[in-house]
Structures are given as C-alpha cells and as structure tokens.
C-alpha cells in the first residue's frame, strides 16, 4: 500500500502542468507510478490518487446500492471531474481546467501528503487554512479525533 509523507511546493505553467516533486516520486514504485486520478477534494483543493489507491475506492463506490438516492448524489459529487492523468516525459501532470478553477489554483501550489493520496492546494489558500488554526484548536481537534474508537462515528 502506498503512503506518502511530505509537503512540497511547485508551480503551474501556462498550460496547467506542474512537476511532481521528486520527494513524492521517490515514494512511488512500479509501472503504476506514472498513472493517477485527479479529483476535487473535500475542501477547496484537489486530490491526486495514484491509480492503485484510486481503484479500491472506485470499486467500493461502484458496489454501492444504485437505488439509494443518497448513493447517487454522493457518486455525482465525488466522481464529478475525476480524471485519469499520466506523467509526461518531463515528469509533469496536467491539471484539467475545471479542476484548477474549483481549487482556485494560481501559479504557486503546495502538494501535501494525505496518507495514500496527495492534496494539491493553491499556496495562498493553504497558508490561510493553517493560519486559521491555533495551537489550542488543533489540540482540541486532535483530542476528539484520536480518542475515537474504530467504527465510532462520534455522533
């Protein structure tokens, strides 16, 4: 299973491409290391899934009950915009225009590990996101999240 560590800056060129940082490339292996699915994130960012991380998620979503309106709604929101992309010969990935607009990406971006995937943020928005957290609010969040038992919804 793939798991990423790190936070790297990159730039988006005029054609919407960015260089996948060497730090992330080193954490990938095999033939599938050049194939990804890029999609909207839950926040105003994008999520870059190595194909081998995407496939089980897609299989789970495909197995959901199509007769359930909530399933159909979730599929529409989650899969809307998902696009398969490949590293080009220079090690760049192309961000589809609609996804770039969703995340409001400017020239400078930050790529951050999110376990088995990578989040892509506009550098300014990423900085704002972290500046909104205080040490106290982060401590409270950690306490809530880390004290949950597996399967506990917290509701």
Rosetta blueprint (number, residue, H / E / L):
1 X L
2 X L
3 X L
4 X L
5 X L
6 X L
7 X E
8 X E
9 X E
10 X E
11 X E
12 X E
13 X L
14 X L
15 X L
16 X L
17 X E
18 X E
19 X E
20 X L
21 X L
22 X H
23 X H
24 X H
25 X H
26 X L
27 X L
28 X L
29 X L
30 X L
31 X H
32 X H
33 X H
34 X H
35 X E
36 X E
37 X E
38 X E
39 X E
40 X E
41 X L
42 X L
43 X L
44 X L
45 X L
46 X E
47 X E
48 X E
49 X E
50 X E
51 X H
52 X H
53 X H
54 X H
55 X H
56 X H
57 X H
58 X H
59 X H
60 X H
61 X H
62 X H
63 X L
64 X L
65 X L
66 X L
67 X L
68 X L
69 X H
70 X H
71 X H
72 X H
73 X H
74 X H
75 X H
76 X H
77 X H
78 X H
79 X H
80 X L
81 X L
82 X L
83 X E
84 X E
85 X E
86 X E
87 X L
88 X L
89 X L
90 X L
91 X L
92 X E
93 X E
94 X E
95 X L
96 X L
97 X H
98 X H
99 X H
100 X H
101 X H
102 X H
103 X L
104 X L
105 X L
106 X L
107 X L
108 X E
109 X E
110 X E
111 X E
112 X E
113 X E
114 X E
115 X L
116 X L
117 X E
118 X E
119 X E
120 X E
121 X E
122 X E
123 X H
124 X H
125 X H
126 X H
127 X H
128 X H
129 X H
130 X H
131 X H
132 X L
133 X L
134 X L
135 X H
136 X H
137 X H
138 X H
139 X H
140 X H
141 X H
142 X H
143 X H
144 X H
145 X H
146 X H
147 X L
148 X L
149 X L
150 X L
151 X L
152 X L
153 X L
154 X L
155 X L
